[in-house]
């Protein structure tokens, strides 16, 4: 995927320019709305069952073929939660990450995700929740952890 090197918006595939039309009105490339149409990822090409599940063998092959993104590619792929958004983000394309497991696992995966912290700025804030997990019935701690990460647009006040 190609992104504008000025603002990070997603450009059309095989763009002729490394900037979008907003950043370079004369020579910029058109952009893609990730909500409006598919962006041509390998994930979108995988067949799913009627319930939406992707078969394990296909998912495994896909995962093995995923390239490790650069820090910049990773940050540009994140879609922030709009200012004032309320409710579930599950059915939206807003980017959320949840990691659960023992301390060693959560800490190891967190190391892969730390470039998200660079998205904290005047326009966006990083939502980070790290907590010890509890057994629902007894409320006793399990010894495991949950890490939730997302990015949200700052409200305009």
Secondary structure by P-SEA (a helix, b strand, c coil): ccccccccccccccccccccccccccbbbbbbcccccccccccccccccccccccaaaaaaaaaacccccaaaaaaacccccccccccccccccbbbbbbccaaaaaaaaaacccccccccccbbbbbbbbbbbccccccccccbbbbbbbbbbccc
